[in-house]
Amino acid sequence: MISERECIKMIQDYAARQNSEYLVKGIGDDCAVIKKDESTHLLFTTDTLVEGVHFNLNWHSPYLLGRKCAAVNLSDIAAMGGQPKVCLLSVAFPQGVPSWFENFMAGFSGLLQDYDTLLVGGDTVKGFHGIVISVTIIGEADKKHICYRTGAEAGDMIWVTGPLGNAAAGLYLCQKSLDKPGGPEGEMQQLVKAHLDPEPLVGLGTVLAKSGLVKAMMDISDGLATDLAHLCSESGVGAEVKQEFLPVSQALKQVAAAKQIEPVDWILRGGEDYQLLFTAEPSGEQKLRQLTADHVGREIFIIGRIVAGKGVYLCDKDKRREISYQGYDHFQN
């Protein structure tokens, strides 16, 4: 059985044999990039969510599931610095369309409307082994401002746009059905919400892309360890992450302490944070902090630096260990 990464590499090898004057970027980034005109490019992204793998209806309400199915695709557009425009939705139901689908659509279309994205079509089919939901979003961006994974250079600082591991902790709480797992109800709900109802950072992605300071960017969907490794691989560099710099919410610390779980495991491997991960030269630190504070009222965090060579390493005091691709793998988890 091959890994998810090996499968993607196989597909990428076949795709590399194609050649077209309008293909700007194919497989290997958050979105494929297609030339629209001399100043604007189109961004294409698609995600498939499978019952029992990506969601469980025992705790994921149809309304919030609809929002999440839109959010994970909107996040890919955000990671490229683009604006979403239109959406396609395809669904497969094993036993006919369930009565809750209207609530799903209310959540799905509501989030699309929040980001001025039109639902323009899709497909419905009968499946056999659980519900499958596939979403495609097409966006656009000024070609000068698109952020790829390929621009990171040795010496760059590595940034994230918010606390990591909350979604993984929220999933854990849903699976355990714990009422008060080491913290007040409000803080517990913060973690659960991170899993059930993630926020696509479209506005922040645009601010970062237009700053001219970001060298490479992507969103964190499969865990920091895997996604940073993807960025480094595409840029031909390595990375060192400082464990003490990793942003951790108070809610996650409390739940982890109560359940005797190392927070760093959720942070590195959990996935579904949908924070943005990017690199920039050290000289741009103050401007980036000011821009994000002024435009979106958000704090951003340096977690390490890009280095020459290969691999992603976690540094904790005098210890240094490789963590490349230790995040979520759809074929092995």
C-alpha positions in Angstrom: 0.0 0.0 0.0 1.5 3.4 -1.0 1.2 6.5 1.1 -0.9 9.5 0.2 2.3 11.5 -0.6 3.4 8.7 -3.0 0.0 8.6 -4.7 0.1 12.4 -5.2 3.6 12.1 -6.6 2.5 9.5 -9.1 -0.4 11.7 -10.3 2.0 14.7 -10.4 4.4 12.7 -12.7 1.7 12.1 -15.2 0.4 15.7 -15.0 4.0 17.0 -15.6 3.8 15.5 -19.1 1.2 18.0 -20.1 2.1 21.4 -21.6 -0.1 24.4 -22.2 0.4 28.1 -22.6 -2.4 28.9 -20.1 -1.2 26.6 -17.3 0.7 28.6 -14.8 0.9 26.1 -11.9 -0.4 22.6 -11.7 -0.2 20.0 -8.9 1.9 20.9 -5.9 0.2 24.0 -4.5 -3.0 24.8 -2.6 -4.6 25.7 -6.0 -3.9 25.1 -9.6 -3.3 28.4 -11.4 -4.6 29.2 -14.9 -3.9 32.3 -16.9 -7.1 34.4 -17.3 -5.6 37.5 -19.0 -2.4 39.6 -18.8 -3.0 40.7 -15.3 -5.2 38.1 -13.6 -5.0 34.4 -13.0 -7.7 31.9 -12.0 -7.3 29.7 -8.9 -8.8 26.1 -8.9 -9.2 24.0 -5.8 -11.2 20.9 -4.9 -11.6 18.8 -1.7 -13.6 15.6 -1.0 -15.0 14.9 2.5 -15.9 11.3 3.3 -18.2 10.2 6.2 -16.2 8.4 8.8 -13.0 9.9 7.7 -13.5 13.7 7.6 -16.8 14.0 9.5 -19.0 12.0 11.9 -22.7 13.0 12.0 -23.0 11.8 15.6 -21.5 15.1 16.6 -21.2 17.2 13.4 -24.5 18.9 12.8 -25.6 19.2 9.1 -25.5 23.0 9.3 -21.9 23.2 10.6 -20.9 20.4 8.2 -22.1 22.5 5.3 -20.0 25.4 6.6 -17.0 23.3 7.0 -17.2 21.8 3.5 -17.1 25.3 2.1 -14.5 26.6 4.5 -11.8 24.0 3.7 -11.9 25.0 0.0 -12.1 28.8 0.7 -9.0 28.3 2.9 -7.1 27.1 -0.2 -8.0 30.2 -2.1 -6.9 32.3 1.0 -3.5 30.5 1.0 -2.8 31.7 -2.5 -3.9 35.3 -1.7 -6.9 35.1 -3.9 -10.6 35.9 -3.9 -13.1 33.1 -4.3 -15.7 33.6 -7.1 -17.7 30.5 -7.9 -18.4 27.0 -6.4 -19.4 23.5 -7.6 -20.9 21.0 -5.1 -21.2 17.2 -5.7 -22.7 14.7 -3.3 -23.1 11.0 -3.1 -25.7 9.5 -0.7 -26.0 5.7 -0.2 -29.7 5.7 0.7 -31.3 8.7 -1.0 -31.1 12.3 0.0 -31.5 12.7 3.8 -33.9 15.1 5.3 -31.1 17.1 6.9 -29.6 18.1 3.6 -31.6 21.4 3.6 -29.8 22.3 6.9 -26.5 21.4 5.3 -27.2 23.6 2.3 -28.1 26.5 4.6 -24.7 26.3 6.2 -22.9 25.7 3.0 -24.5 28.5 1.0 -24.4 30.9 4.0 -20.6 30.7 4.3 -20.3 31.1 0.5 -22.4 34.2 0.7 -20.1 35.6 3.4 -17.3 35.5 0.9 -19.2 36.6 -2.2 -19.0 33.2 -3.8 -21.6 31.9 -6.1 -22.9 28.3 -6.1 -23.2 27.5 -9.9 -23.6 23.8 -10.2 -22.4 20.3 -9.3 -23.7 16.7 -9.3 -25.7 14.3 -7.2 -25.2 10.5 -7.4 -26.1 7.4 -5.4 -23.2 6.0 -3.4 -22.7 2.8 -1.4 -20.5 3.2 1.7 -21.3 6.4 3.4 -21.8 10.0 2.4 -19.2 11.7 0.1 -19.1 15.5 -0.5 -16.9 17.0 -3.1 -16.5 20.8 -3.5 -14.6 22.8 -6.1 -14.1 26.5 -5.8 -12.6 28.8 -8.5 -11.1 32.1 -7.5 -8.9 34.8 -9.0 -6.0 36.9 -8.1 -3.7 39.5 -9.5 -0.8 37.5 -10.9 1.7 39.8 -9.1 0.2 38.9 -5.7 -0.3 35.1 -5.9 1.6 33.3 -3.1 3.0 29.9 -4.0 4.8 27.3 -1.9 8.0 27.7 -3.9 9.5 31.0 -2.8 10.9 30.2 0.7 14.7 30.8 1.1 17.2 30.0 3.8 17.1 32.8 6.4 13.4 33.4 6.1 11.3 33.5 9.3 8.5 30.9 9.5 5.1 32.4 10.5 1.6 31.0 11.4 -1.5 33.1 11.8 -2.9 31.7 15.0 -2.8 28.9 17.7 -2.2 25.4 16.4 -3.7 22.1 17.5 -7.2 23.4 18.5 -9.0 21.4 15.8 -7.3 18.2 16.8 -8.1 18.7 20.4 -11.7 19.5 19.4 -12.0 16.3 17.5 -10.6 14.4 20.5 -13.3 16.0 22.7 -16.0 15.1 20.2 -14.8 11.5 20.1 -14.7 11.2 23.9 -17.9 13.1 24.4 -16.4 14.9 27.5 -18.5 17.6 29.1 -15.7 19.4 31.1 -12.3 18.0 30.1 -10.0 20.2 32.2 -11.4 23.6 31.5 -14.4 25.9 31.6 -17.3 25.1 29.2 -16.5 28.2 27.1 -12.9 27.2 26.5 -13.8 23.6 25.7 -16.3 24.9 23.1 -13.5 27.0 21.6 -11.7 23.7 20.7 -14.8 22.0 19.5 -15.7 24.9 17.3 -12.2 24.8 15.7 -12.9 21.3 14.6 -16.6 21.7 13.6 -16.6 25.2 12.2 -13.2 26.4 11.0 -12.7 30.0 9.7 -11.2 30.5 6.2 -8.8 33.4 6.4 -9.5 34.9 3.1 -9.1 38.5 4.2 -5.9 37.8 6.0 -4.5 35.9 3.0 -5.2 38.9 0.8 -3.5 41.3 3.2 -0.4 39.1 3.4 -0.2 38.5 -0.4 -0.5 42.2 -1.2 2.1 43.1 1.3 4.9 42.0 -1.0 6.7 40.6 2.0 5.5 37.0 1.9 7.9 34.6 0.1 5.8 31.4 0.3 2.5 30.5 1.8 0.0 27.6 2.3 -2.8 26.7 4.7 -2.4 24.1 7.5 -4.8 21.2 6.8 -2.8 18.1 7.4 -0.8 19.2 10.4 2.2 21.5 10.8 4.7 18.7 10.4 3.4 17.6 7.0 2.4 21.0 5.6 5.7 22.7 6.4 7.4 19.7 4.8 5.4 20.2 1.7 6.3 23.9 1.6 10.0 23.1 2.1 10.0 20.4 -0.5 8.5 22.8 -3.1 11.0 25.5 -2.2 14.0 23.1 -2.0 14.9 24.1 1.6 14.7 22.8 5.1 13.2 24.2 8.3 13.8 24.5 12.0 10.8 25.0 14.3 11.3 26.1 17.9 8.9 24.2 20.2 8.8 27.1 22.7 7.6 29.4 19.9 4.6 27.3 18.9 1.4 29.3 19.7 -0.9 27.2 22.0 -4.3 28.3 23.3 -5.0 28.2 27.0 -7.9 25.9 26.3 -5.7 23.3 24.6 -3.1 23.5 27.5 -5.9 22.8 30.0 -7.4 19.9 28.1 -4.0 18.3 27.4 -2.9 18.6 31.0 -6.2 17.1 32.2 -5.9 14.1 29.9 -2.1 13.8 30.1 -1.6 14.4 26.4 1.4 16.3 25.0 0.0 19.4 23.3 2.8 19.2 20.7 1.3 16.0 19.3 -1.9 17.8 18.4 0.0 20.8 17.1 2.3 18.9 14.8 0.1 16.0 13.6 -3.5 16.9 14.2 -4.4 18.9 11.1 -7.5 20.9 10.2 -6.2 24.1 11.8 -6.7 26.1 8.6 -4.3 28.7 9.8 -1.9 30.2 7.2 1.7 29.1 7.2 4.1 31.5 5.5 7.7 32.7 5.3 9.2 36.1 5.0 12.6 37.8 5.5 13.4 38.9 9.0 13.4 42.6 8.0 9.7 42.5 7.3 8.7 41.4 10.8 7.4 44.7 12.2 5.6 45.7 9.0 3.8 42.3 8.9 2.7 42.5 12.5 1.4 46.0 11.9 -0.4 45.1 8.7 -2.2 42.2 10.2 -3.1 44.1 13.4 -4.4 47.1 11.4 -6.4 45.3 8.7 -7.7 42.2 10.5 -7.0 42.8 14.2 -5.0 39.6 14.4 -1.7 38.6 16.0 0.7 36.4 14.0 3.5 34.3 15.3 7.1 33.4 14.3 7.7 29.7 14.9 11.1 29.1 13.4 13.3 29.7 10.3 14.0 28.3 6.9 17.4 26.7 6.6 19.5 25.3 3.8 19.2 21.6 3.1 16.2 19.3 3.5 13.8 18.2 6.2 11.8 19.8 8.9 13.2 19.7 12.4 11.7 20.5 15.8 14.1 22.1 18.2 13.5 21.9 22.0 16.3 23.3 24.1 19.3 21.2 23.1 17.3 18.5 21.3 16.7 18.5 17.5 14.5 15.8 15.8 13.1 15.5 12.3 9.3 15.7 12.0 8.9 15.8 8.2 5.5 14.4 7.0 4.4 13.3 10.5 1.0 14.8 10.1 -2.3 13.4 8.7 -2.2 10.9 5.9 -5.6 10.0 4.4 -4.5 6.5 3.4 -2.9 5.5 6.7 -4.9 7.3 9.4 
